């Protein structure tokens, strides 16, 4: 079952630290979001495999926007 990973806040995607096909565990870093002049690491809340990444580095995202999908 696929799980969507959302941006918790509005900001800029500084770095995506995974790629499609990567196996991730709980608390593994998925991407870094810059918001309010701070770098915020966003980590996996569950284990899975990265199925799809829906944004690119330097993209602006809104709060609750889907950033990637885990399977």
C-alpha positions in Angstrom: 0.0 0.0 0.0 1.4 3.4 -1.0 1.9 6.1 1.6 2.2 9.8 0.6 4.7 11.9 2.4 3.6 15.5 2.8 5.5 18.7 3.4 4.6 19.8 7.0 5.1 23.5 6.2 5.5 25.8 3.3 9.1 26.1 2.1 11.8 25.3 -0.4 13.1 21.8 -1.0 16.8 22.2 -0.5 17.9 18.6 -0.9 16.3 15.3 -1.6 18.3 12.6 0.1 16.6 9.5 -1.4 15.9 8.3 -4.9 13.2 6.0 -6.3 13.9 2.4 -5.3 15.7 3.3 -2.0 14.7 1.3 1.0 14.0 3.6 4.0 13.5 2.9 7.7 11.6 4.9 10.3 13.5 8.1 11.1 15.6 8.0 7.9 15.9 11.5 6.4 14.0 11.9 3.1 14.5 15.5 2.2 15.5 18.9 3.7 13.0 21.7 3.6 14.1 25.4 4.1 11.4 27.4 5.9 11.7 30.5 8.1 15.5 30.6 7.2 16.0 27.2 8.9 16.8 23.8 7.4 14.2 21.2 8.5 15.1 17.6 7.9 11.9 15.6 7.1 12.2 11.9 8.1 10.2 8.8 7.3 7.4 7.9 9.7 7.3 4.4 8.5 9.6 1.9 6.6 9.2 1.4 2.9 10.6 1.8 -0.6 10.6 5.1 -2.3 8.2 4.7 -5.2 8.0 8.3 -6.6 9.4 11.7 -6.0 6.9 14.4 -7.0 9.2 17.5 -6.6 12.7 18.6 -7.5 15.4 20.3 -5.5 14.8 24.1 -5.2 11.0 23.7 -5.8 8.7 25.7 -3.5 6.1 23.5 -1.8 3.0 24.3 0.2 2.0 22.9 3.5 0.4 19.4 3.1 1.7 19.1 -0.5 2.7 15.6 -1.5 6.5 15.4 -1.9 7.1 11.7 -2.3 5.4 8.3 -2.2 6.6 5.3 -0.2 5.4 1.8 -1.0 
